[in-house]
Amino acid sequence: MKYGDYVNTDMNVNVDVLPDGLPNDDSLCITVLGFALNDVGTMKDELVGRLQTALASAQKYPNAYVAVTGGGTAKNNPNAIEADQMAV
């Protein structure tokens, strides 16, 4: 339970951009987890926010790789896949 206490009280959480001091080379990979699409295939605000954070982080660390994930499709548009929408 000590780890849980640390995470909930003392751990520094960065929500807008990656922290300073990470490697500024191709050993860094920014991974963006997918999030369910709207029924028609557009991205929900949660996913847009994740991508905005990833963009700010990629601008801070321009040599990093960026990987987007997510294989879910939209309810009414099976051609709209999370990772495809994120890559646009």
PDB file of N, CA, C and O in Angstrom:
ATOM      1  N   MET A   1       0.806  -1.200   0.000  1.00  0.00           N
ATOM      2  CA  MET A   1       0.000   0.000   0.000  1.00  0.00           C
ATOM      3  C   MET A   1       0.849   1.265   0.000  1.00  0.00           C
ATOM      4  O   MET A   1       0.341   2.346  -0.298  1.00  0.00           O
ATOM      5  N   LYS A   2       2.126   1.150   0.328  1.00  0.00           N
ATOM      6  CA  LYS A   2       2.969   2.339   0.328  1.00  0.00           C
ATOM      7  C   LYS A   2       3.039   2.977  -1.055  1.00  0.00           C
ATOM      8  O   LYS A   2       3.026   4.201  -1.178  1.00  0.00           O
ATOM      9  N   TYR A   3       3.115   2.137  -2.109  1.00  0.00           N
ATOM     10  CA  TYR A   3       3.172   2.672  -3.461  1.00  0.00           C
ATOM     11  C   TYR A   3       1.889   3.412  -3.790  1.00  0.00           C
ATOM     12  O   TYR A   3       1.933   4.488  -4.387  1.00  0.00           O
ATOM     13  N   GLY A   4       0.754   2.856  -3.413  1.00  0.00           N
ATOM     14  CA  GLY A   4      -0.534   3.510  -3.650  1.00  0.00           C
ATOM     15  C   GLY A   4      -0.608   4.858  -2.962  1.00  0.00           C
ATOM     16  O   GLY A   4      -1.125   5.821  -3.528  1.00  0.00           O
ATOM     17  N   ASP A   5      -0.096   4.930  -1.745  1.00  0.00           N
ATOM     18  CA  ASP A   5      -0.078   6.202  -1.022  1.00  0.00           C
ATOM     19  C   ASP A   5       0.807   7.213  -1.739  1.00  0.00           C
ATOM     20  O   ASP A   5       0.445   8.383  -1.860  1.00  0.00           O
ATOM     21  N   TYR A   6       1.971   6.763  -2.216  1.00  0.00           N
ATOM     22  CA  TYR A   6       2.890   7.635  -2.939  1.00  0.00           C
ATOM     23  C   TYR A   6       2.233   8.187  -4.201  1.00  0.00           C
ATOM     24  O   TYR A   6       2.305   9.384  -4.477  1.00  0.00           O
ATOM     25  N   VAL A   7       1.595   7.305  -4.961  1.00  0.00           N
ATOM     26  CA  VAL A   7       0.958   7.717  -6.201  1.00  0.00           C
ATOM     27  C   VAL A   7      -0.145   8.739  -5.939  1.00  0.00           C
ATOM     28  O   VAL A   7      -0.290   9.705  -6.688  1.00  0.00           O
ATOM     29  N   ASN A   8      -0.905   8.533  -4.902  1.00  0.00           N
ATOM     30  CA  ASN A   8      -2.046   9.403  -4.615  1.00  0.00           C
ATOM     31  C   ASN A   8      -1.690  10.684  -3.887  1.00  0.00           C
ATOM     32  O   ASN A   8      -2.514  11.596  -3.822  1.00  0.00           O
ATOM     33  N   THR A   9      -0.479  10.781  -3.335  1.00  0.00           N
ATOM     34  CA  THR A   9      -0.149  11.977  -2.558  1.00  0.00           C
ATOM     35  C   THR A   9       1.110  12.697  -3.025  1.00  0.00           C
ATOM     36  O   THR A   9       1.103  13.922  -3.144  1.00  0.00           O
ATOM     37  N   ASP A  10       2.184  11.972  -3.289  1.00  0.00           N
ATOM     38  CA  ASP A  10       3.486  12.598  -3.521  1.00  0.00           C
ATOM     39  C   ASP A  10       3.962  12.583  -4.966  1.00  0.00           C
ATOM     40  O   ASP A  10       4.810  13.392  -5.340  1.00  0.00           O
ATOM     41  N   MET A  11       3.439  11.688  -5.775  1.00  0.00           N
ATOM     42  CA  MET A  11       3.944  11.528  -7.143  1.00  0.00           C
ATOM     43  C   MET A  11       3.605  12.748  -7.989  1.00  0.00           C
ATOM     44  O   MET A  11       2.466  13.215  -8.003  1.00  0.00           O
ATOM     45  N   ASN A  12       4.611  13.253  -8.691  1.00  0.00           N
ATOM     46  CA  ASN A  12       4.414  14.381  -9.588  1.00  0.00           C
ATOM     47  C   ASN A  12       3.743  13.892 -10.865  1.00  0.00           C
ATOM     48  O   ASN A  12       4.252  12.990 -11.530  1.00  0.00           O
ATOM     49  N   VAL A  13       2.616  14.478 -11.204  1.00  0.00           N
ATOM     50  CA  VAL A  13       1.876  14.083 -12.399  1.00  0.00           C
ATOM     51  C   VAL A  13       1.926  15.234 -13.398  1.00  0.00           C
ATOM     52  O   VAL A  13       1.549  16.362 -13.079  1.00  0.00           O
ATOM     53  N   ASN A  14       2.390  14.941 -14.597  1.00  0.00           N
ATOM     54  CA  ASN A  14       2.443  15.930 -15.672  1.00  0.00           C
ATOM     55  C   ASN A  14       1.256  15.689 -16.587  1.00  0.00           C
ATOM     56  O   ASN A  14       1.115  14.602 -17.148  1.00  0.00           O
ATOM     57  N   VAL A  15       0.406  16.685 -16.741  1.00  0.00           N
ATOM     58  CA  VAL A  15      -0.791  16.482 -17.552  1.00  0.00           C
ATOM     59  C   VAL A  15      -0.786  17.271 -18.855  1.00  0.00           C
ATOM     60  O   VAL A  15      -1.623  17.013 -19.721  1.00  0.00           O
ATOM     61  N   ASP A  16       0.113  18.210 -19.022  1.00  0.00           N
ATOM     62  CA  ASP A  16       0.121  19.051 -20.220  1.00  0.00           C
ATOM     63  C   ASP A  16       1.284  18.777 -21.161  1.00  0.00           C
ATOM     64  O   ASP A  16       1.181  19.013 -22.364  1.00  0.00           O
ATOM     65  N   VAL A  17       2.377  18.285 -20.622  1.00  0.00           N
ATOM     66  CA  VAL A  17       3.571  18.038 -21.425  1.00  0.00           C
ATOM     67  C   VAL A  17       4.504  17.140 -20.601  1.00  0.00           C
ATOM     68  O   VAL A  17       4.435  17.123 -19.372  1.00  0.00           O
ATOM     69  N   LEU A  18       5.370  16.401 -21.291  1.00  0.00           N
ATOM     70  CA  LEU A  18       6.327  15.562 -20.583  1.00  0.00           C
ATOM     71  C   LEU A  18       7.250  16.420 -19.721  1.00  0.00           C
ATOM     72  O   LEU A  18       7.467  17.590 -20.034  1.00  0.00           O
ATOM     73  N   PRO A  19       7.797  15.859 -18.638  1.00  0.00           N
ATOM     74  CA  PRO A  19       8.683  16.623 -17.764  1.00  0.00           C
ATOM     75  C   PRO A  19      10.027  16.900 -18.419  1.00  0.00           C
ATOM     76  O   PRO A  19      10.380  16.274 -19.419  1.00  0.00           O
ATOM     77  N   ASP A  20      10.761  17.822 -17.864  1.00  0.00           N
ATOM     78  CA  ASP A  20      12.115  18.124 -18.319  1.00  0.00           C
ATOM     79  C   ASP A  20      13.044  16.962 -17.986  1.00  0.00           C
ATOM     80  O   ASP A  20      12.754  16.150 -17.108  1.00  0.00           O
ATOM     81  N   GLY A  21      14.161  16.896 -18.700  1.00  0.00           N
ATOM     82  CA  GLY A  21      15.219  15.956 -18.368  1.00  0.00           C
ATOM     83  C   GLY A  21      15.117  14.583 -19.006  1.00  0.00           C
ATOM     84  O   GLY A  21      15.915  13.704 -18.679  1.00  0.00           O
ATOM     85  N   LEU A  22      14.174  14.369 -19.895  1.00  0.00           N
ATOM     86  CA  LEU A  22      14.109  13.091 -20.591  1.00  0.00           C
ATOM     87  C   LEU A  22      15.090  13.097 -21.753  1.00  0.00           C
ATOM     88  O   LEU A  22      15.502  14.167 -22.200  1.00  0.00           O
ATOM     89  N   PRO A  23      15.475  11.924 -22.254  1.00  0.00           N
ATOM     90  CA  PRO A  23      16.422  11.886 -23.373  1.00  0.00           C
ATOM     91  C   PRO A  23      15.838  12.582 -24.601  1.00  0.00           C
ATOM     92  O   PRO A  23      14.693  12.338 -24.981  1.00  0.00           O
ATOM     93  N   ASN A  24      16.631  13.441 -25.207  1.00  0.00           N
ATOM     94  CA  ASN A  24      16.173  14.136 -26.406  1.00  0.00           C
ATOM     95  C   ASN A  24      16.772  13.460 -27.642  1.00  0.00           C
ATOM     96  O   ASN A  24      17.446  14.087 -28.460  1.00  0.00           O
ATOM     97  N   ASP A  25      16.500  12.159 -27.743  1.00  0.00           N
ATOM     98  CA  ASP A  25      16.964  11.397 -28.893  1.00  0.00           C
ATOM     99  C   ASP A  25      15.914  10.350 -29.234  1.00  0.00           C
ATOM    100  O   ASP A  25      14.822  10.344 -28.665  1.00  0.00           O
ATOM    101  N   ASP A  26      16.251   9.466 -30.163  1.00  0.00           N
ATOM    102  CA  ASP A  26      15.252   8.508 -30.615  1.00  0.00           C
ATOM    103  C   ASP A  26      15.048   7.329 -29.663  1.00  0.00           C
ATOM    104  O   ASP A  26      14.406   6.345 -30.028  1.00  0.00           O
ATOM    105  N   SER A  27      15.586   7.421 -28.455  1.00  0.00           N
ATOM    106  CA  SER A  27      15.296   6.393 -27.457  1.00  0.00           C
ATOM    107  C   SER A  27      13.993   6.696 -26.711  1.00  0.00           C
ATOM    108  O   SER A  27      13.496   5.859 -25.958  1.00  0.00           O
ATOM    109  N   LEU A  28      13.447   7.886 -26.923  1.00  0.00           N
ATOM    110  CA  LEU A  28      12.193   8.280 -26.282  1.00  0.00           C
ATOM    111  C   LEU A  28      11.037   8.024 -27.239  1.00  0.00           C
ATOM    112  O   LEU A  28      11.094   8.398 -28.411  1.00  0.00           O
ATOM    113  N   CYS A  29       9.994   7.389 -26.735  1.00  0.00           N
ATOM    114  CA  CYS A  29       8.802   7.140 -27.537  1.00  0.00           C
ATOM    115  C   CYS A  29       7.584   7.646 -26.763  1.00  0.00           C
ATOM    116  O   CYS A  29       7.323   7.210 -25.642  1.00  0.00           O
ATOM    117  N   ILE A  30       6.863   8.547 -27.361  1.00  0.00           N
ATOM    118  CA  ILE A  30       5.635   9.082 -26.776  1.00  0.00           C
ATOM    119  C   ILE A  30       4.490   8.213 -27.291  1.00  0.00           C
ATOM    120  O   ILE A  30       4.214   8.194 -28.490  1.00  0.00           O
ATOM    121  N   THR A  31       3.831   7.503 -26.396  1.00  0.00           N
ATOM    122  CA  THR A  31       2.753   6.601 -26.784  1.00  0.00           C
ATOM    123  C   THR A  31       1.419   7.207 -26.384  1.00  0.00           C
ATOM    124  O   THR A  31       1.215   7.573 -25.226  1.00  0.00           O
ATOM    125  N   VAL A  32       0.521   7.310 -27.339  1.00  0.00           N
ATOM    126  CA  VAL A  32      -0.800   7.883 -27.098  1.00  0.00           C
ATOM    127  C   VAL A  32      -1.818   6.760 -27.166  1.00  0.00           C
ATOM    128  O   VAL A  32      -1.995   6.134 -28.212  1.00  0.00           O
ATOM    129  N   LEU A  33      -2.483   6.509 -26.055  1.00  0.00           N
ATOM    130  CA  LEU A  33      -3.496   5.458 -26.023  1.00  0.00           C
ATOM    131  C   LEU A  33      -4.772   5.937 -26.679  1.00  0.00           C
ATOM    132  O   LEU A  33      -5.166   7.094 -26.531  1.00  0.00           O
ATOM    133  N   GLY A  34      -5.412   5.045 -27.398  1.00  0.00           N
ATOM    134  CA  GLY A  34      -6.661   5.379 -28.059  1.00  0.00           C
ATOM    135  C   GLY A  34      -7.793   5.594 -27.082  1.00  0.00           C
ATOM    136  O   GLY A  34      -7.653   5.368 -25.880  1.00  0.00           O
ATOM    137  N   PHE A  35      -8.911   6.032 -27.613  1.00  0.00           N
ATOM    138  CA  PHE A  35     -10.133   6.260 -26.833  1.00  0.00           C
ATOM    139  C   PHE A  35     -11.297   6.119 -27.799  1.00  0.00           C
ATOM    140  O   PHE A  35     -11.205   6.535 -28.953  1.00  0.00           O
ATOM    141  N   ALA A  36     -12.371   5.544 -27.338  1.00  0.00           N
ATOM    142  CA  ALA A  36     -13.522   5.263 -28.213  1.00  0.00           C
ATOM    143  C   ALA A  36     -13.918   6.486 -29.038  1.00  0.00           C
ATOM    144  O   ALA A  36     -13.970   7.607 -28.532  1.00  0.00           O
ATOM    145  N   LEU A  37     -14.192   6.246 -30.304  1.00  0.00           N
ATOM    146  CA  LEU A  37     -14.626   7.312 -31.203  1.00  0.00           C
ATOM    147  C   LEU A  37     -16.117   7.582 -31.025  1.00  0.00           C
ATOM    148  O   LEU A  37     -16.856   6.749 -30.500  1.00  0.00           O
ATOM    149  N   ASN A  38     -16.538   8.753 -31.469  1.00  0.00           N
ATOM    150  CA  ASN A  38     -17.971   9.030 -31.552  1.00  0.00           C
ATOM    151  C   ASN A  38     -18.585   8.059 -32.556  1.00  0.00           C
ATOM    152  O   ASN A  38     -17.872   7.471 -33.369  1.00  0.00           O
ATOM    153  N   ASP A  39     -19.894   7.892 -32.502  1.00  0.00           N
ATOM    154  CA  ASP A  39     -20.584   6.922 -33.361  1.00  0.00           C
ATOM    155  C   ASP A  39     -20.289   7.117 -34.842  1.00  0.00           C
ATOM    156  O   ASP A  39     -20.236   6.141 -35.592  1.00  0.00           O
ATOM    157  N   VAL A  40     -20.095   8.359 -35.278  1.00  0.00           N
ATOM    158  CA  VAL A  40     -19.860   8.623 -36.701  1.00  0.00           C
ATOM    159  C   VAL A  40     -18.381   8.531 -37.082  1.00  0.00           C
ATOM    160  O   VAL A  40     -18.046   8.582 -38.266  1.00  0.00           O
ATOM    161  N   GLY A  41     -17.496   8.397 -36.091  1.00  0.00           N
ATOM    162  CA  GLY A  41     -16.076   8.234 -36.389  1.00  0.00           C
ATOM    163  C   GLY A  41     -15.199   9.411 -36.052  1.00  0.00           C
ATOM    164  O   GLY A  41     -13.995   9.364 -36.300  1.00  0.00           O
ATOM    165  N   THR A  42     -15.754  10.460 -35.498  1.00  0.00           N
ATOM    166  CA  THR A  42     -14.937  11.602 -35.083  1.00  0.00           C
ATOM    167  C   THR A  42     -14.372  11.340 -33.685  1.00  0.00           C
ATOM    168  O   THR A  42     -14.874  10.492 -32.947  1.00  0.00           O
ATOM    169  N   MET A  43     -13.327  12.078 -33.339  1.00  0.00           N
ATOM    170  CA  MET A  43     -12.682  11.886 -32.042  1.00  0.00           C
ATOM    171  C   MET A  43     -13.427  12.621 -30.932  1.00  0.00           C
ATOM    172  O   MET A  43     -13.926  13.730 -31.120  1.00  0.00           O
ATOM    173  N   LYS A  44     -13.486  11.974 -29.777  1.00  0.00           N
ATOM    174  CA  LYS A  44     -14.069  12.601 -28.591  1.00  0.00           C
ATOM    175  C   LYS A  44     -13.043  13.536 -27.965  1.00  0.00           C
ATOM    176  O   LYS A  44     -11.845  13.429 -28.227  1.00  0.00           O
ATOM    177  N   ASP A  45     -13.530  14.456 -27.131  1.00  0.00           N
ATOM    178  CA  ASP A  45     -12.652  15.455 -26.507  1.00  0.00           C
ATOM    179  C   ASP A  45     -11.506  14.816 -25.730  1.00  0.00           C
ATOM    180  O   ASP A  45     -10.393  15.343 -25.736  1.00  0.00           O
ATOM    181  N   GLU A  46     -11.753  13.704 -25.069  1.00  0.00           N
ATOM    182  CA  GLU A  46     -10.695  13.004 -24.315  1.00  0.00           C
ATOM    183  C   GLU A  46      -9.526  12.645 -25.224  1.00  0.00           C
ATOM    184  O   GLU A  46      -8.366  12.843 -24.863  1.00  0.00           O
ATOM    185  N   LEU A  47      -9.833  12.126 -26.387  1.00  0.00           N
ATOM    186  CA  LEU A  47      -8.788  11.725 -27.328  1.00  0.00           C
ATOM    187  C   LEU A  47      -8.082  12.939 -27.909  1.00  0.00           C
ATOM    188  O   LEU A  47      -6.862  12.923 -28.072  1.00  0.00           O
ATOM    189  N   VAL A  48      -8.811  13.969 -28.216  1.00  0.00           N
ATOM    190  CA  VAL A  48      -8.207  15.206 -28.720  1.00  0.00           C
ATOM    191  C   VAL A  48      -7.243  15.768 -27.674  1.00  0.00           C
ATOM    192  O   VAL A  48      -6.152  16.222 -28.020  1.00  0.00           O
ATOM    193  N   GLY A  49      -7.632  15.740 -26.414  1.00  0.00           N
ATOM    194  CA  GLY A  49      -6.762  16.220 -25.332  1.00  0.00           C
ATOM    195  C   GLY A  49      -5.484  15.409 -25.229  1.00  0.00           C
ATOM    196  O   GLY A  49      -4.407  15.967 -25.019  1.00  0.00           O
ATOM    197  N   ARG A  50      -5.595  14.099 -25.374  1.00  0.00           N
ATOM    198  CA  ARG A  50      -4.396  13.250 -25.352  1.00  0.00           C
ATOM    199  C   ARG A  50      -3.456  13.618 -26.489  1.00  0.00           C
ATOM    200  O   ARG A  50      -2.239  13.665 -26.309  1.00  0.00           O
ATOM    201  N   LEU A  51      -4.022  13.878 -27.652  1.00  0.00           N
ATOM    202  CA  LEU A  51      -3.192  14.235 -28.800  1.00  0.00           C
ATOM    203  C   LEU A  51      -2.551  15.610 -28.637  1.00  0.00           C
ATOM    204  O   LEU A  51      -1.420  15.819 -29.074  1.00  0.00           O
ATOM    205  N   GLN A  52      -3.260  16.544 -28.015  1.00  0.00           N
ATOM    206  CA  GLN A  52      -2.682  17.867 -27.770  1.00  0.00           C
ATOM    207  C   GLN A  52      -1.493  17.761 -26.811  1.00  0.00           C
ATOM    208  O   GLN A  52      -0.481  18.438 -26.992  1.00  0.00           O
ATOM    209  N   THR A  53      -1.620  16.918 -25.803  1.00  0.00           N
ATOM    210  CA  THR A  53      -0.516  16.693 -24.873  1.00  0.00           C
ATOM    211  C   THR A  53       0.663  16.038 -25.590  1.00  0.00           C
ATOM    212  O   THR A  53       1.816  16.409 -25.370  1.00  0.00           O
ATOM    213  N   ALA A  54       0.367  15.066 -26.443  1.00  0.00           N
ATOM    214  CA  ALA A  54       1.429  14.401 -27.203  1.00  0.00           C
ATOM    215  C   ALA A  54       2.126  15.379 -28.144  1.00  0.00           C
ATOM    216  O   ALA A  54       3.347  15.331 -28.295  1.00  0.00           O
ATOM    217  N   LEU A  55       1.362  16.260 -28.774  1.00  0.00           N
ATOM    218  CA  LEU A  55       1.950  17.251 -29.676  1.00  0.00           C
ATOM    219  C   LEU A  55       2.879  18.195 -28.907  1.00  0.00           C
ATOM    220  O   LEU A  55       3.994  18.472 -29.350  1.00  0.00           O
ATOM    221  N   ALA A  56       2.424  18.678 -27.775  1.00  0.00           N
ATOM    222  CA  ALA A  56       3.276  19.560 -26.961  1.00  0.00           C
ATOM    223  C   ALA A  56       4.547  18.830 -26.527  1.00  0.00           C
ATOM    224  O   ALA A  56       5.627  19.419 -26.502  1.00  0.00           O
ATOM    225  N   SER A  57       4.417  17.567 -26.190  1.00  0.00           N
ATOM    226  CA  SER A  57       5.571  16.774 -25.775  1.00  0.00           C
ATOM    227  C   SER A  57       6.511  16.520 -26.945  1.00  0.00           C
ATOM    228  O   SER A  57       7.730  16.558 -26.780  1.00  0.00           O
ATOM    229  N   ALA A  58       5.960  16.263 -28.119  1.00  0.00           N
ATOM    230  CA  ALA A  58       6.785  16.038 -29.310  1.00  0.00           C
ATOM    231  C   ALA A  58       7.504  17.318 -29.730  1.00  0.00           C
ATOM    232  O   ALA A  58       8.622  17.261 -30.241  1.00  0.00           O
ATOM    233  N   GLN A  59       6.878  18.452 -29.522  1.00  0.00           N
ATOM    234  CA  GLN A  59       7.546  19.719 -29.827  1.00  0.00           C
ATOM    235  C   GLN A  59       8.679  19.972 -28.836  1.00  0.00           C
ATOM    236  O   GLN A  59       9.701  20.556 -29.198  1.00  0.00           O
ATOM    237  N   LYS A  60       8.506  19.542 -27.606  1.00  0.00           N
ATOM    238  CA  LYS A  60       9.552  19.691 -26.582  1.00  0.00           C
ATOM    239  C   LYS A  60      10.696  18.709 -26.829  1.00  0.00           C
ATOM    240  O   LYS A  60      11.861  19.028 -26.591  1.00  0.00           O
ATOM    241  N   TYR A  61      10.353  17.518 -27.307  1.00  0.00           N
ATOM    242  CA  TYR A  61      11.333  16.466 -27.593  1.00  0.00           C
ATOM    243  C   TYR A  61      11.200  16.057 -29.063  1.00  0.00           C
ATOM    244  O   TYR A  61      10.626  15.010 -29.364  1.00  0.00           O
ATOM    245  N   PRO A  62      11.726  16.873 -29.976  1.00  0.00           N
ATOM    246  CA  PRO A  62      11.490  16.644 -31.410  1.00  0.00           C
ATOM    247  C   PRO A  62      12.132  15.389 -31.983  1.00  0.00           C
ATOM    248  O   PRO A  62      11.778  14.977 -33.088  1.00  0.00           O
ATOM    249  N   ASN A  63      13.058  14.775 -31.273  1.00  0.00           N
ATOM    250  CA  ASN A  63      13.695  13.558 -31.777  1.00  0.00           C
ATOM    251  C   ASN A  63      12.982  12.288 -31.315  1.00  0.00           C
ATOM    252  O   ASN A  63      13.372  11.185 -31.695  1.00  0.00           O
ATOM    253  N   ALA A  64      11.958  12.436 -30.513  1.00  0.00           N
ATOM    254  CA  ALA A  64      11.226  11.277 -30.001  1.00  0.00           C
ATOM    255  C   ALA A  64      10.319  10.695 -31.070  1.00  0.00           C
ATOM    256  O   ALA A  64       9.856  11.399 -31.967  1.00  0.00           O
ATOM    257  N   TYR A  65      10.077   9.414 -30.959  1.00  0.00           N
ATOM    258  CA  TYR A  65       9.059   8.773 -31.779  1.00  0.00           C
ATOM    259  C   TYR A  65       7.699   9.034 -31.143  1.00  0.00           C
ATOM    260  O   TYR A  65       7.602   9.226 -29.930  1.00  0.00           O
ATOM    261  N   VAL A  66       6.660   9.041 -31.955  1.00  0.00           N
ATOM    262  CA  VAL A  66       5.292   9.138 -31.456  1.00  0.00           C
ATOM    263  C   VAL A  66       4.522   7.943 -32.000  1.00  0.00           C
ATOM    264  O   VAL A  66       4.469   7.730 -33.211  1.00  0.00           O
ATOM    265  N   ALA A  67       3.926   7.168 -31.105  1.00  0.00           N
ATOM    266  CA  ALA A  67       3.132   6.001 -31.501  1.00  0.00           C
ATOM    267  C   ALA A  67       1.701   6.209 -31.030  1.00  0.00           C
ATOM    268  O   ALA A  67       1.464   6.495 -29.856  1.00  0.00           O
ATOM    269  N   VAL A  68       0.755   6.066 -31.937  1.00  0.00           N
ATOM    270  CA  VAL A  68      -0.654   6.152 -31.565  1.00  0.00           C
ATOM    271  C   VAL A  68      -1.240   4.749 -31.628  1.00  0.00           C
ATOM    272  O   VAL A  68      -0.905   3.966 -32.517  1.00  0.00           O
ATOM    273  N   THR A  69      -2.109   4.440 -30.687  1.00  0.00           N
ATOM    274  CA  THR A  69      -2.671   3.102 -30.602  1.00  0.00           C
ATOM    275  C   THR A  69      -4.186   3.172 -30.606  1.00  0.00           C
ATOM    276  O   THR A  69      -4.774   4.223 -30.350  1.00  0.00           O
ATOM    277  N   GLY A  70      -4.792   2.075 -30.890  1.00  0.00           N
ATOM    278  CA  GLY A  70      -6.241   1.979 -30.832  1.00  0.00           C
ATOM    279  C   GLY A  70      -6.772   1.335 -32.084  1.00  0.00           C
ATOM    280  O   GLY A  70      -6.556   1.831 -33.190  1.00  0.00           O
ATOM    281  N   GLY A  71      -7.464   0.236 -31.915  1.00  0.00           N
ATOM    282  CA  GLY A  71      -7.996  -0.484 -33.058  1.00  0.00           C
ATOM    283  C   GLY A  71      -9.504  -0.462 -33.126  1.00  0.00           C
ATOM    284  O   GLY A  71     -10.109  -1.057 -34.018  1.00  0.00           O
ATOM    285  N   GLY A  72     -10.110   0.235 -32.170  1.00  0.00           N
ATOM    286  CA  GLY A  72     -11.566   0.284 -32.163  1.00  0.00           C
ATOM    287  C   GLY A  72     -12.113   1.057 -33.340  1.00  0.00           C
ATOM    288  O   GLY A  72     -11.484   1.990 -33.838  1.00  0.00           O
ATOM    289  N   THR A  73     -13.294   0.656 -33.778  1.00  0.00           N
ATOM    290  CA  THR A  73     -13.954   1.349 -34.878  1.00  0.00           C
ATOM    291  C   THR A  73     -15.188   2.067 -34.354  1.00  0.00           C
ATOM    292  O   THR A  73     -15.677   1.766 -33.265  1.00  0.00           O
ATOM    293  N   ALA A  74     -15.683   3.010 -35.128  1.00  0.00           N
ATOM    294  CA  ALA A  74     -16.874   3.763 -34.753  1.00  0.00           C
ATOM    295  C   ALA A  74     -18.114   2.900 -34.951  1.00  0.00           C
ATOM    296  O   ALA A  74     -18.171   2.070 -35.859  1.00  0.00           O
ATOM    297  N   LYS A  75     -19.084   3.104 -34.104  1.00  0.00           N
ATOM    298  CA  LYS A  75     -20.320   2.305 -34.136  1.00  0.00           C
ATOM    299  C   LYS A  75     -20.998   2.349 -35.497  1.00  0.00           C
ATOM    300  O   LYS A  75     -21.413   1.315 -36.021  1.00  0.00           O
ATOM    301  N   ASN A  76     -21.111   3.533 -36.065  1.00  0.00           N
ATOM    302  CA  ASN A  76     -21.820   3.692 -37.336  1.00  0.00           C
ATOM    303  C   ASN A  76     -20.900   3.887 -38.529  1.00  0.00           C
ATOM    304  O   ASN A  76     -21.363   4.180 -39.631  1.00  0.00           O
ATOM    305  N   ASN A  77     -19.594   3.725 -38.315  1.00  0.00           N
ATOM    306  CA  ASN A  77     -18.634   3.895 -39.404  1.00  0.00           C
ATOM    307  C   ASN A  77     -17.466   2.937 -39.179  1.00  0.00           C
ATOM    308  O   ASN A  77     -16.449   3.338 -38.614  1.00  0.00           O
ATOM    309  N   PRO A  78     -17.589   1.683 -39.605  1.00  0.00           N
ATOM    310  CA  PRO A  78     -16.542   0.697 -39.350  1.00  0.00           C
ATOM    311  C   PRO A  78     -15.222   1.011 -40.046  1.00  0.00           C
ATOM    312  O   PRO A  78     -14.212   0.371 -39.753  1.00  0.00           O
ATOM    313  N   ASN A  79     -15.204   1.971 -40.950  1.00  0.00           N
ATOM    314  CA  ASN A  79     -13.962   2.372 -41.615  1.00  0.00           C
ATOM    315  C   ASN A  79     -13.173   3.382 -40.800  1.00  0.00           C
ATOM    316  O   ASN A  79     -12.014   3.653 -41.113  1.00  0.00           O
ATOM    317  N   ALA A  80     -13.773   3.938 -39.771  1.00  0.00           N
ATOM    318  CA  ALA A  80     -13.088   4.910 -38.914  1.00  0.00           C
ATOM    319  C   ALA A  80     -12.441   4.158 -37.750  1.00  0.00           C
ATOM    320  O   ALA A  80     -13.138   3.641 -36.877  1.00  0.00           O
ATOM    321  N   ILE A  81     -11.113   4.099 -37.740  1.00  0.00           N
ATOM    322  CA  ILE A  81     -10.360   3.394 -36.719  1.00  0.00           C
ATOM    323  C   ILE A  81      -9.621   4.429 -35.877  1.00  0.00           C
ATOM    324  O   ILE A  81      -9.101   5.416 -36.400  1.00  0.00           O
ATOM    325  N   GLU A  82      -9.581   4.189 -34.560  1.00  0.00           N
ATOM    326  CA  GLU A  82      -8.993   5.156 -33.629  1.00  0.00           C
ATOM    327  C   GLU A  82      -7.612   5.629 -34.083  1.00  0.00           C
ATOM    328  O   GLU A  82      -7.400   6.828 -34.263  1.00  0.00           O
ATOM    329  N   ALA A  83      -6.687   4.714 -34.267  1.00  0.00           N
ATOM    330  CA  ALA A  83      -5.313   5.106 -34.603  1.00  0.00           C
ATOM    331  C   ALA A  83      -5.248   5.841 -35.944  1.00  0.00           C
ATOM    332  O   ALA A  83      -4.438   6.754 -36.106  1.00  0.00           O
ATOM    333  N   ASP A  84      -6.081   5.459 -36.893  1.00  0.00           N
ATOM    334  CA  ASP A  84      -6.108   6.156 -38.180  1.00  0.00           C
ATOM    335  C   ASP A  84      -6.561   7.600 -37.994  1.00  0.00           C
ATOM    336  O   ASP A  84      -5.975   8.518 -38.569  1.00  0.00           O
ATOM    337  N   GLN A  85      -7.595   7.799 -37.201  1.00  0.00           N
ATOM    338  CA  GLN A  85      -8.082   9.150 -36.941  1.00  0.00           C
ATOM    339  C   GLN A  85      -7.024   9.978 -36.211  1.00  0.00           C
ATOM    340  O   GLN A  85      -6.869  11.169 -36.481  1.00  0.00           O
ATOM    341  N   MET A  86      -6.307   9.354 -35.298  1.00  0.00           N
ATOM    342  CA  MET A  86      -5.289  10.062 -34.529  1.00  0.00           C
ATOM    343  C   MET A  86      -4.095  10.470 -35.403  1.00  0.00           C
ATOM    344  O   MET A  86      -3.463  11.498 -35.158  1.00  0.00           O
ATOM    345  N   ALA A  87      -3.799   9.671 -36.407  1.00  0.00           N
ATOM    346  CA  ALA A  87      -2.636   9.931 -37.250  1.00  0.00           C
ATOM    347  C   ALA A  87      -2.874  11.065 -38.243  1.00  0.00           C
ATOM    348  O   ALA A  87      -1.919  11.589 -38.816  1.00  0.00           O
ATOM    349  N   VAL A  88      -4.109  11.446 -38.452  1.00  0.00           N
ATOM    350  CA  VAL A  88      -4.429  12.463 -39.454  1.00  0.00           C
ATOM    351  C   VAL A  88      -3.966  13.796 -39.031  1.00  0.00           C
ATOM    352  O   VAL A  88      -4.152  14.774 -39.755  1.00  0.00           O
TER     353      VAL A  88
END
